Amino acid sequence: MRRPFSFSTETQLGGAMRPIKTAVSISAMAAGLAMASAAWADDAAPTVPYVDSGRLLLTQGVSNIEGAAGGGLATWAVISGYGTKDAVGGNVHATYVNLPSYTLQDYGAAVGLFDRVELSYAREEFDTGSTGAKLGIGKNFTFDQDVLGAKVKVLGDAVYNQDSLIPQIAVGMQYKHNEQDAIVHAVGAKEADGVDYYIAATKVFLNESLVVDTTLRFTKANQTGLLGFGSARDDNYHPEFEGSVGYLVTRQIVVGAEVRTKPNNLGFAKEDDWYDVFAAYAINKHLSATIAYADLGSIATFNNQRGVYVSLQAGF
């Protein structure tokens, strides 16, 4: 019998069925967002002070797992919502990631102020399913994390400066609070809470139908904070790279790929970099859907964590 908080080093590739209530919960939220946005089509949008949805379709990106505007894994320099410099914008999102040994459900909201400042919130629920029993922490044990973010555009414009190679540049921070303090300390994390800092550069090349982002993140996070921050052997900030490349197939569809490197602080298990290939479809400026195939490598000694990522976003 395993001791509590011990971890298996045996690779697990299959899996048990995910809890039905998790799938139902995400599906219900997604359906609600879809119906709300479908009722607010572009040609029938009401006139609201400080709301203009004046930016080009898909140029706000989508909501990433930490709630910020970007790709699914990476944070971009763009500001959430379609509001111009004279208006506000915002989004709500729901995301579900199904892996062989775990699932992640994620939901949140972001607001963009005058195409300059973004404030965001995301709730991450990382369900260990039957793997939790093998890890010694209990079946269906869930790591819950809240992420509060702030981003400020400091230079350039991702879209409208087409005669210049200067990208849109933004700086930001994300405060992350993990509710499983005892568990994350037991696995070797130094802290349950932490703050990431980043600088992002994003450019849309309209003639080439390309969007390119590079982001430098300074972080102590273990598995983006789901397993706490730092460790006794390494409690330093590490510069990590996030990158996205997308091709605009049409004005409503973008396909592409992402990479996100991560520190390797914990002694009991290695931490791999993350990758995905994605397709996003914007029905209009109020509703978009993203599907991706994500390779998250090894998570808490369970290797080959590859699976489907789906996300729905509604906003203005």
C-alpha positions in Angstrom: 0.0 0.0 0.0 1.3 3.5 -0.9 2.0 6.0 1.7 0.0 9.3 1.4 1.8 11.8 -0.9 4.0 9.1 -2.4 4.2 9.0 -6.2 4.4 6.1 -8.6 7.2 6.2 -11.2 5.3 3.8 -13.5 4.1 5.2 -16.7 0.3 5.2 -17.1 -1.1 5.6 -20.6 -4.7 4.8 -20.5 -7.2 5.7 -18.4 -10.1 5.6 -16.4 -13.3 7.3 -17.4 -13.3 11.0 -16.4 -16.1 11.9 -13.9 -19.3 12.4 -15.8 -20.2 15.5 -13.7 -17.1 17.2 -15.0 -18.0 16.8 -18.6 -21.6 17.8 -17.9 -20.5 20.9 -16.1 -18.2 22.1 -18.9 -20.8 21.2 -21.6 -23.5 23.1 -19.8 -21.3 26.2 -19.4 -20.3 26.0 -23.1 -23.9 25.6 -24.2 -25.0 28.6 -22.2 -22.2 30.8 -23.7 -23.1 29.6 -27.1 -26.8 30.5 -26.8 -26.1 33.9 -25.2 -23.7 34.9 -28.0 -25.8 33.5 -30.8 -28.5 35.8 -29.7 -26.2 38.7 -30.0 -25.2 38.6 -33.7 -23.0 41.3 -35.3 -25.8 42.7 -37.3 -28.0 43.1 -34.2 -25.6 44.2 -31.6 -27.1 47.0 -29.4 -25.5 50.4 -29.1 -23.8 50.6 -25.7 -21.6 53.5 -24.5 -17.9 52.6 -24.6 -18.6 49.4 -26.5 -17.8 49.4 -30.2 -16.2 45.9 -31.0 -14.2 47.9 -33.6 -11.1 45.7 -33.9 -10.6 43.1 -36.6 -12.0 39.6 -36.2 -9.6 37.1 -34.4 -7.1 39.9 -33.6 -7.7 39.5 -29.8 -6.6 35.9 -29.9 -8.4 33.5 -27.6 -8.4 33.0 -23.8 -5.5 30.9 -22.7 -5.5 28.6 -19.7 -4.6 31.4 -17.3 -7.4 33.7 -18.6 -5.3 36.2 -20.6 -5.7 37.0 -24.3 -3.4 34.8 -26.4 -3.3 31.3 -27.6 -4.3 28.2 -25.6 -0.9 27.9 -23.9 0.8 31.2 -24.6 0.0 34.7 -23.4 0.1 37.4 -26.2 0.6 41.1 -26.2 -3.0 41.8 -27.4 -5.7 43.1 -25.1 -8.8 41.0 -24.5 -12.0 41.9 -26.3 -12.7 43.8 -29.5 -12.8 47.3 -28.0 -10.7 50.1 -29.6 -8.8 52.8 -27.8 -12.1 54.6 -27.2 -14.0 51.6 -25.8 -13.9 48.5 -23.5 -14.2 44.9 -24.4 -14.2 41.6 -22.6 -14.7 37.8 -22.7 -15.8 34.8 -20.7 -14.4 31.4 -21.5 -14.7 27.7 -20.6 -11.9 25.2 -21.4 -11.6 21.4 -21.0 -8.4 19.3 -21.5 -8.7 15.6 -21.5 -5.4 13.7 -20.9 -4.7 9.9 -20.4 -4.2 10.3 -16.6 -5.8 13.7 -15.8 -8.4 16.3 -16.8 -8.3 20.1 -16.6 -11.3 22.3 -16.6 -10.8 26.0 -16.7 -13.2 29.0 -16.8 -12.8 32.7 -16.3 -13.3 36.2 -17.6 -11.2 39.1 -18.9 -11.9 42.8 -19.6 -9.9 45.1 -21.9 -9.9 48.8 -21.2 -9.4 51.1 -24.2 -7.1 48.7 -25.9 -4.5 49.5 -23.3 -5.1 47.5 -20.1 -6.3 44.0 -19.5 -7.6 42.5 -16.2 -8.3 38.8 -16.1 -9.4 35.9 -13.8 -9.3 32.2 -14.3 -10.2 29.2 -12.2 -8.3 26.0 -12.9 -9.4 22.6 -11.6 -7.0 19.8 -12.3 -8.7 16.5 -11.6 -6.4 13.5 -11.0 -9.2 11.0 -11.5 -8.2 7.4 -10.7 -4.6 8.5 -11.0 -5.0 10.3 -7.6 -5.3 6.9 -5.8 -2.0 5.7 -7.5 -0.3 8.9 -6.4 -1.5 8.3 -2.8 -3.6 11.5 -2.6 -7.0 9.9 -3.2 -9.2 9.1 -6.2 -10.5 12.2 -8.0 -8.4 14.5 -5.9 -8.5 18.0 -7.6 -5.8 20.7 -7.5 -7.7 24.1 -7.6 -5.9 27.3 -8.6 -7.1 30.9 -9.0 -5.2 33.2 -11.4 -5.5 37.0 -11.3 -3.8 38.8 -14.2 -3.0 42.3 -15.3 -1.5 43.3 -18.7 -0.5 46.7 -20.1 0.3 47.5 -23.7 3.4 49.7 -23.8 4.3 50.0 -27.4 3.1 49.4 -31.0 0.0 47.9 -32.5 -0.2 44.3 -33.6 -2.5 45.0 -36.6 -2.5 48.6 -37.8 1.2 49.4 -38.1 1.6 47.2 -41.2 4.4 49.5 -42.6 6.5 48.7 -39.6 8.0 45.5 -38.3 7.7 46.8 -34.7 5.3 44.5 -32.9 2.8 45.2 -30.2 4.6 44.9 -26.9 2.9 44.4 -23.5 4.1 43.6 -20.0 2.0 41.7 -17.4 1.8 39.7 -14.2 -0.3 36.8 -12.9 -0.8 36.1 -9.3 -1.6 32.4 -8.7 -3.2 31.0 -5.6 -3.2 27.2 -5.1 -5.7 25.9 -2.6 -3.9 22.6 -1.9 -1.2 24.1 0.4 -0.5 20.9 2.3 -0.2 18.7 -0.8 2.0 21.0 -2.8 4.4 21.3 0.1 4.4 17.5 0.5 5.5 17.1 -3.1 8.4 19.4 -2.5 7.1 22.9 -3.5 8.4 25.8 -1.6 5.1 27.9 -1.8 1.5 27.4 -2.7 1.2 30.9 -4.1 3.3 32.7 -6.6 3.6 35.5 -9.2 4.6 35.2 -12.8 5.9 38.2 -14.8 6.1 38.4 -18.6 6.8 40.6 -21.6 5.1 39.7 -24.8 5.5 40.8 -28.5 2.8 40.1 -31.0 2.5 41.0 -34.7 -0.2 40.3 -37.3 1.1 40.3 -40.9 -2.0 40.9 -42.9 -0.5 40.4 -46.4 1.0 37.0 -45.3 -2.1 36.1 -43.2 0.2 35.3 -40.3 0.1 36.1 -36.6 3.4 35.6 -34.6 3.9 35.9 -30.9 7.0 35.5 -28.6 6.7 35.9 -24.9 9.3 35.7 -22.1 7.9 34.6 -18.8 9.7 34.8 -15.5 8.3 32.1 -13.2 8.9 29.7 -10.3 5.8 27.7 -11.1 5.7 23.9 -11.1 3.3 22.8 -13.8 2.1 26.4 -14.2 1.5 26.5 -10.4 -0.8 23.5 -10.1 2.0 21.8 -8.1 3.0 25.0 -6.3 6.1 27.2 -6.8 9.8 26.6 -6.5 11.4 23.9 -4.3 14.0 23.5 -1.6 16.6 22.9 -4.2 15.6 25.7 -6.6 13.5 28.7 -5.5 14.7 31.1 -8.2 12.8 32.8 -11.0 13.5 31.2 -14.4 13.1 32.9 -17.8 10.9 30.7 -20.0 9.8 31.0 -23.6 6.3 31.0 -25.0 5.7 31.1 -28.8 2.8 31.0 -31.2 2.5 31.0 -35.0 -0.9 31.1 -36.6 -2.1 31.2 -40.2 -5.3 32.9 -41.1 -7.0 30.4 -43.5 -10.0 32.7 -43.8 -11.0 35.8 -41.9 -12.8 33.5 -39.5 -10.4 30.5 -39.1 -6.8 30.4 -37.9 -4.6 27.3 -37.5 -1.2 27.1 -35.9 1.1 25.8 -33.3 2.5 26.8 -29.9 5.3 25.9 -27.5 5.7 26.8 -23.8 8.9 25.9 -21.9 8.8 25.4 -18.2 11.2 25.1 -15.2 12.1 21.8 -13.7 12.2 22.5 -10.0 10.7 19.4 -8.3 13.0 16.4 -7.4 10.4 13.6 -7.6 9.5 14.1 -11.2 10.7 15.8 -14.3 8.7 18.6 -15.9 8.5 18.7 -19.7 7.8 21.6 -22.1 4.3 21.9 -23.6 3.3 21.9 -27.2 0.0 22.1 -29.2 -1.4 22.4 -32.7 -4.7 24.3 -32.8 -7.6 25.6 -34.9 -9.8 28.4 -33.9 -13.1 29.4 -35.5 -14.7 32.8 -34.9 -18.4 32.6 -35.7 -18.6 36.4 -35.1 -17.0 38.9 -32.7 -19.1 37.5 -29.9 -18.4 33.7 -30.1 -15.4 31.6 -31.0 -14.4 28.0 -30.5 -10.9 26.5 -30.3 -9.8 22.8 -30.6 -6.2 21.7 -30.2 -4.1 18.6 -29.7 -1.8 19.2 -26.8 1.4 17.4 -25.7 2.0 18.1 -22.1 4.7 15.5 -21.6 5.2 14.1 -18.1 3.1 15.3 -15.2 3.8 13.9 -11.7 5.7 10.9 -13.1 2.9 9.9 -15.5 4.4 10.3 -19.0 2.9 10.9 -22.5 0.1 13.2 -21.3 -1.3 14.0 -24.7 -4.9 14.8 -25.5 -7.6 17.1 -26.8 -8.1 20.7 -25.7 -11.4 22.4 -26.4 -12.4 25.9 -25.5 -15.4 28.2 -26.0 -15.2 32.0 -25.7 -18.0 34.6 -25.7 -17.6 38.3 -25.5 -17.5 41.7 -27.2 
